[in-house]
Amino acid sequence: MKNNLQEIIITLALIVIAVLLLNPFDFWMPDMVVICMLAITLGLFGIFASFILRENMIDERDGQHRTLAGRNAFLAGAGVLTLGIVIQGYTHAVDPWLVLALIIMIVVKIATRIWSDKNL
C-alpha cells in the first residue's frame, strides 16, 4: 500500500456505498439514486482493484505480508459465503449467487496456486 491515504479513502467510500445499498435505515431510494450508487460502487471497486493490481513486492517480508492478507481475505470471504449458504439452507431458499461466488473463489484460488507452482 504505497498511497495509504488514497487507498484508505477509496476503501472506506466503497464500504459506505455498499452499506447504503443495503438500505439499513429503511430510506426510500428512487431508482435513479440506486443506479447512481451502483455506478459509483463499480467505479470505486475498479479503483480499489487497481491499487491491488499495482502492488509490487519489495522484499520477502513484504511478500509474506501480502500472502497473509490474501489468505485472510479469502478465508473471510469464503467463511461469510458458507455461513450465508448454511443459514439460507435452513429456509430452503439458497441464493445461487452465494454458491456461485464461493465456487468461483475456490476455483480461482486453486487455479492460481497450480499456475504459480508451475510458472514461478
PLY file of the C-alpha trace (Angstrom):
ply
format ascii 1.0
element vertex 120
property float x
property float y
property float z
element edge 119
property int vertex1
property int vertex2
end_header
0.00 0.00 0.00
2.07 2.85 -1.28
-0.55 5.58 -1.25
-2.07 4.65 2.10
-4.33 7.68 2.43
-5.80 7.29 -1.05
-6.35 3.58 -0.57
-7.97 4.08 2.83
-10.32 6.77 1.47
-11.31 4.64 -1.52
-11.82 1.57 0.67
-13.96 3.48 3.19
-16.02 5.07 0.41
-16.58 1.64 -1.14
-17.72 0.23 2.21
-20.06 3.18 2.89
-21.68 2.94 -0.55
-22.05 -0.85 -0.22
-23.73 -0.48 3.19
-26.01 2.27 1.89
-27.06 -0.03 -0.97
-28.37 -2.41 1.69
-30.70 0.41 2.79
-30.05 -0.14 6.52
-32.10 2.84 7.67
-35.13 1.99 5.51
-34.72 5.11 3.44
-36.80 5.16 0.36
-34.42 5.44 -2.56
-35.63 6.32 -6.04
-34.41 4.09 -8.85
-32.11 6.80 -10.21
-30.32 7.15 -6.86
-29.82 3.39 -6.65
-28.50 3.26 -10.21
-26.08 6.12 -9.49
-24.92 4.40 -6.30
-24.35 1.16 -8.23
-22.29 3.05 -10.81
-20.25 4.70 -8.04
-19.74 1.29 -6.41
-18.49 -0.17 -9.66
-16.12 2.75 -10.18
-14.78 2.62 -6.62
-14.24 -1.13 -6.88
-12.32 -0.59 -10.11
-10.06 1.93 -8.39
-9.64 -0.39 -5.39
-8.74 -3.30 -7.70
-6.18 -1.11 -9.48
-4.45 -0.47 -6.15
-4.21 -4.22 -5.57
-3.01 -4.97 -9.10
-0.30 -2.28 -8.96
1.24 -3.59 -5.74
4.89 -4.54 -6.07
6.82 -6.76 -3.71
9.77 -5.01 -2.11
11.31 -7.88 -0.14
10.48 -11.33 1.24
8.77 -9.96 4.32
6.55 -7.76 2.17
5.65 -10.82 0.09
4.79 -12.73 3.23
2.54 -9.90 4.42
0.71 -9.85 1.07
0.29 -13.62 1.17
-1.11 -13.45 4.70
-3.51 -10.64 3.75
-4.70 -12.57 0.69
-5.15 -15.77 2.69
-7.11 -13.99 5.43
-9.29 -12.19 2.88
-10.03 -15.47 1.09
-10.91 -17.25 4.32
-13.12 -14.37 5.50
-14.96 -14.20 2.17
-15.37 -17.97 1.91
-16.48 -18.14 5.55
-19.14 -15.47 5.09
-20.42 -17.09 1.89
-20.51 -20.52 3.55
-22.35 -19.09 6.55
-24.84 -17.43 4.21
-25.38 -20.71 2.37
-25.92 -22.61 5.64
-28.32 -20.01 7.06
-30.30 -19.84 3.84
-30.24 -23.63 3.64
-32.34 -23.79 6.78
-35.06 -21.81 4.98
-34.68 -23.99 1.86
-34.00 -20.91 -0.26
-30.27 -20.81 -1.01
-29.36 -17.86 -3.20
-27.48 -19.20 -6.24
-25.21 -16.15 -6.23
-23.76 -17.20 -2.87
-22.94 -20.67 -4.19
-21.58 -19.30 -7.47
-19.36 -16.76 -5.68
-17.97 -19.46 -3.36
-17.27 -21.82 -6.27
-15.52 -19.06 -8.24
-13.38 -18.13 -5.24
-12.31 -21.73 -4.71
-11.62 -22.43 -8.40
-9.58 -19.24 -8.84
-7.62 -19.94 -5.66
-6.73 -23.47 -6.76
-6.05 -22.48 -10.40
-3.79 -19.63 -9.30
-1.92 -21.92 -6.93
-1.39 -24.54 -9.67
-0.31 -21.88 -12.18
2.12 -20.21 -9.76
3.65 -23.56 -8.75
4.36 -24.32 -12.43
5.47 -20.85 -13.58
7.09 -19.10 -10.64
0 1
1 2
2 3
3 4
4 5
5 6
6 7
7 8
8 9
9 10
10 11
11 12
12 13
13 14
14 15
15 16
16 17
17 18
18 19
19 20
20 21
21 22
22 23
23 24
24 25
25 26
26 27
27 28
28 29
29 30
30 31
31 32
32 33
33 34
34 35
35 36
36 37
37 38
38 39
39 40
40 41
41 42
42 43
43 44
44 45
45 46
46 47
47 48
48 49
49 50
50 51
51 52
52 53
53 54
54 55
55 56
56 57
57 58
58 59
59 60
60 61
61 62
62 63
63 64
64 65
65 66
66 67
67 68
68 69
69 70
70 71
71 72
72 73
73 74
74 75
75 76
76 77
77 78
78 79
79 80
80 81
81 82
82 83
83 84
84 85
85 86
86 87
87 88
88 89
89 90
90 91
91 92
92 93
93 94
94 95
95 96
96 97
97 98
98 99
99 100
100 101
101 102
102 103
103 104
104 105
105 106
106 107
107 108
108 109
109 110
110 111
111 112
112 113
113 114
114 115
115 116
116 117
117 118
118 119
